[in-house]
Amino acid sequence: MNCTKSIMPDEVQELFDKLKKDAQASGYNLNTDEAFVTELIKGLIVNQKRYGYNSCPCRLSEGDKWKDMDIICPCDYRDLDVSEFGSCYCALYVSEAVARGEKKFEPVPERRFSSQEKKALSPLDSLGQKKNLAYPVWRCKVCGYLCAREQAPDTCPICKAANDRFEMFF
């Protein structure tokens, strides 16, 4: 059964406009291949209708919002994927260089952890005590935005400050 048959063109256009506006306001770029983006948007709409949230259409959702929080679009992996590979896993978001055609797409490895791996990476142990974190936490010195990953983002998604405005928080 094709789930995209029940999607209205105005639904696709509305979500496209929202994603494009949000991306531009946050210093991101949508993939310039509109036909490709349209198919991704249809997948987001199907997942919204199916699960009640915009789960990434390129990943297998567990159907549980709390288990899938990391893959609700834009996913937790977007920033690092775009910085490192030029696009996110599903290629909805791309770097400035990819958007301008100066860099080609390259495969993006899956960063999502299994349920067991997520449990092992929890910053709290079973007694609620802080464990050593798997990733450093970076803080934007301009607006206070925090992110936990191997390196600071190229641009703050909140205030658009450059990478050099980030400090390691802990």
Summary of the structure (lengths in Angstrom):
residues: 170
radius of gyration: 17.1
end to end distance: 48.6
largest distance: 50.5
contacts: 437
relative contact order: 0.11
helix: 38%
strand: 12%
